[in-house]
Amino acid sequence: MSISPKMALLEEYALVARALSAPARLMLLEQLAQNERRVEALAEKTGLTVANCSQHLQQLRRAGLVTSRRDGKAIIYRLTDARTLTLLGVLGDVAERNLAQVGEILRGISNGEDAPEPINRNELAARLSEGSVTVLDVRPADEFADAHIPGALNMAVTELGKFLTDLDRNTEIVAYCRGPYCVYAHQAVAFLRKNGFNARRLDGGLPEWREDGRAIQATS
């Protein structure tokens, strides 16, 4: 018996859902949201072997979430569609709203407290124009060099303690990182608030900021 059109459609939708079912693939999508990358670089960033990384990328490509091109002998991957960012964000929101464990993990990062409401991108853009906010990019230095919010300072979470005296305690600090699955901004905000700073994280990260059509800066 031939499959009905509805079931055929649902099979294709389920293909995308299955592609998102492995934590390693979510990490790969998070990395590709920053910039296109070679397989070897993706493996290094995610802690996967090159062979395992390639297998996961093939699953993502079959689901239409990533595409690739050749540069000599290298294979370079990128997101097929920027709307994947929206999909990842919704997935995170649904999990946070409906899975108690997600909230517990986030409160654990925030020293057992509920984190302050994040600042949205429109508000941050306005605050930047006024010069009334300090923006911290807490991603690794190479990702900051590729692209960052103009005026942002790059400080790794593990290095924040060394720079506390350089930060203005009278100015609100907004931290951002890779996007909805990155915990660096959560960790930075928790550390700064514990040390007496007024800090919040940005709703979304550099990829969402860039997808809004807002200005970015590169140093590489």
C-alpha positions in Angstrom: 0.0 0.0 0.0 1.4 3.4 -0.9 2.1 5.9 1.8 -0.4 8.8 2.2 0.8 12.4 1.4 0.3 13.3 5.1 2.4 10.4 6.3 5.1 11.2 3.7 5.2 14.8 5.0 5.4 13.6 8.6 8.3 11.2 7.8 10.2 14.2 6.4 9.4 16.3 9.5 10.5 13.4 11.7 13.8 13.3 9.8 14.6 16.8 11.1 13.4 15.9 14.6 15.7 12.8 14.7 18.6 14.8 13.5 18.2 17.0 16.6 18.0 14.1 19.0 21.8 13.9 19.7 23.5 16.4 22.0 26.6 16.2 19.8 24.6 17.4 16.8 23.2 20.3 18.8 26.8 21.3 19.7 27.7 21.1 16.0 24.8 23.4 15.0 25.8 25.8 17.8 29.3 26.0 16.3 28.1 26.4 12.7 25.8 29.2 13.9 29.0 31.1 14.7 30.7 30.6 11.3 31.3 28.0 8.7 33.9 25.5 9.8 36.0 22.6 8.6 35.3 19.1 9.9 38.6 19.1 11.8 37.9 22.4 13.5 34.4 21.3 14.5 35.8 18.1 16.0 38.3 20.1 18.0 35.6 22.5 19.2 33.2 19.8 20.3 35.6 17.2 21.6 34.5 14.6 19.1 36.8 12.5 17.0 36.9 13.5 13.3 35.2 10.3 12.3 32.4 10.7 14.8 32.0 14.4 13.9 31.7 13.5 10.2 29.0 10.9 11.0 26.9 13.4 12.9 27.4 16.0 10.1 26.1 13.5 7.6 22.9 13.1 9.7 22.5 16.8 9.8 23.0 17.1 6.1 20.5 14.4 5.3 18.0 16.4 7.3 18.8 19.5 5.3 20.1 21.4 8.4 23.6 21.8 7.1 25.3 21.9 3.7 29.0 21.6 2.7 31.5 22.7 0.1 35.0 21.7 -0.8 38.1 23.8 -0.4 40.8 21.7 -1.9 40.8 18.6 0.2 39.0 20.2 3.1 35.2 19.9 3.5 33.6 23.0 5.0 30.2 22.9 6.6 27.7 25.7 7.3 24.0 26.1 8.3 21.7 25.7 5.3 19.1 28.1 6.6 19.4 30.8 9.3 15.9 29.8 10.5 17.6 26.9 12.2 18.5 29.4 14.8 14.8 29.9 15.5 14.3 26.2 15.7 17.1 25.8 18.2 15.8 28.7 20.3 12.2 27.3 20.4 13.6 23.8 21.3 15.4 25.4 24.2 12.4 27.4 25.3 10.1 24.4 25.3 12.5 22.4 27.3 13.0 25.2 29.8 9.2 25.7 30.2 8.3 22.0 30.5 11.3 20.1 31.9 12.0 20.8 35.6 15.5 19.5 35.3 16.4 22.3 32.9 15.4 24.9 35.4 17.4 23.1 38.1 20.5 23.0 36.0 20.2 26.8 35.2 19.6 27.6 38.9 22.6 25.5 39.7 24.7 27.7 37.4 23.2 30.8 39.1 24.3 29.7 42.6 20.8 28.3 43.4 18.9 31.5 42.5 16.7 32.4 39.6 18.7 34.3 37.0 17.6 37.9 36.2 15.5 38.4 33.1 17.7 38.6 30.0 18.0 41.9 28.1 16.5 41.8 24.6 18.5 42.8 21.5 16.5 45.9 20.8 17.1 47.2 24.3 20.8 46.4 24.1 21.1 48.2 20.8 19.5 51.3 22.4 21.8 51.1 25.4 24.9 50.8 23.3 23.9 53.9 21.4 23.6 55.7 24.7 26.9 54.3 26.0 25.1 53.2 29.1 26.2 49.6 29.2 29.3 47.4 29.2 29.0 44.4 26.9 31.1 41.2 27.5 31.6 38.6 24.8 32.5 35.5 26.8 33.1 33.2 23.8 36.6 31.9 23.0 39.0 34.4 21.5 39.0 32.9 18.0 35.2 33.2 17.8 35.4 36.8 19.0 38.0 37.6 16.4 35.7 36.2 13.6 32.7 38.4 14.6 31.4 40.2 17.7 29.1 43.0 18.7 30.9 46.3 18.2 32.3 47.7 21.4 32.2 44.3 23.2 35.0 43.3 25.5 36.3 39.7 25.2 36.8 37.9 28.5 36.7 34.2 29.1 34.6 33.1 32.0 37.6 31.5 33.7 39.5 34.8 33.4 36.8 37.2 34.7 38.3 37.3 38.2 41.5 38.9 36.8 39.5 41.8 35.2 37.0 42.7 38.0 39.0 45.9 38.8 38.7 47.0 35.1 34.9 46.9 35.1 32.7 49.8 36.2 30.5 48.8 39.1 28.2 51.7 38.3 27.4 50.5 34.8 25.2 47.5 34.0 27.1 44.6 32.3 25.5 42.5 29.6 27.2 39.2 28.8 26.5 37.2 25.6 27.9 34.0 24.1 27.0 31.6 21.3 23.3 31.4 21.5 20.5 29.5 23.4 22.6 26.5 24.4 25.7 28.3 25.5 26.1 28.5 29.3 29.1 30.9 29.3 26.9 33.9 29.6 24.9 32.3 32.4 28.1 31.5 34.3 29.5 35.0 33.7 26.4 36.7 35.0 26.3 34.5 38.1 30.0 35.2 38.8 29.6 39.0 38.3 26.5 39.3 40.5 28.2 37.3 43.2 30.9 39.9 43.2 28.5 42.8 43.4 28.0 43.8 39.8 24.7 44.5 38.1 24.8 42.0 35.3 22.4 40.3 32.9 22.8 38.2 29.9 21.6 38.9 26.3 18.6 37.0 25.1 20.3 35.1 22.3 23.9 35.4 21.2 26.0 36.7 18.4 24.3 34.6 15.7 20.8 36.0 16.6 22.2 39.5 16.8 23.8 39.1 13.3 20.6 37.6 11.9 18.7 40.6 13.0 20.8 42.6 10.5 22.7 44.4 13.2 26.3 45.5 12.8 29.1 43.2 13.7 32.8 43.6 13.9 35.8 41.4 13.2 39.4 41.6 14.3 40.8 38.6 12.4 
